[in-house]
Amino acid sequence: MAYATLEELKSATGEDRLLRMSGQNSSEDSESYFTRQLEASSGMIDSYLSRRYSVPVDTTGDVSLAAAL
């Protein structure tokens, strides 16, 4: 389970900026790059939280929790 989606990242950052940040040549390559990064980030979050909580954390309906992660 990802704690953030590619669409949320695009909305917060903007597609043009994401393309520049990724260093990729096309938006398709950039999307693939950031999808992998979001998955890796979710895994890292889970690795820290699993010491104390059941993971993945269900953020459905809890805007403040989702924002904190």
N, C-alpha and C positions, 0 to 999 in steps of 0.2 A: 504494500500500500504506500503510495507516495503522499507526502504531506503537502506537496504543492504540485500543481499541474503545469504543463507547458503553457496552457492558455492563461493561467494566472500570472505566470512569469512574463508573458508577452504583454498582458494588460498593465502590469506594474512597471515594466521597463521600456516597452516599445519594440516592435520588430526590427526596425532599422538599427537600433542600439545593440540588440542581441546579435545581429549579424556581424556588426563591427567587433563586439566583444569576443565572439567565438573564433574569429580569424578564419572562418570557413568561406568558401567561394559562392555558395548558394544558400538560399533560405532553407532548402531541404536538408543540406548538410548541417546547417546551424541548428535546426530542430532536432536532428538526430543527436548532435553533440549535447545539447541542453537536456534532452530526455535522459541520456546516460548520466549526466551530472545530477539531475534531480533524483534519479534512482539511487545513485551512490550517496547522496546527501541523506535520503530517507534511511538508508542502511546504517549510516553513521549515527543518526539520531536514535534509531532503534538500539544500536549497540550500547549507547550510553544509558538510555532509559530502561533497558532490559534488566539492568542491575537492581532496579527497584520496582518496576511496573511491568504489567503484562503489555506486550507490544504485538502488533502495531497499535498505537493509541488511536482510539476512535474519536475523531474531532467533529463528527457529524453533529450539526446543531449547536456547537459551542464555538462561537466566533472568537471569543477571547483566547481560548485554548489553541485554536487553529492559528491565530495571529502570533502567539508565543512560540509556536513551533516553526 
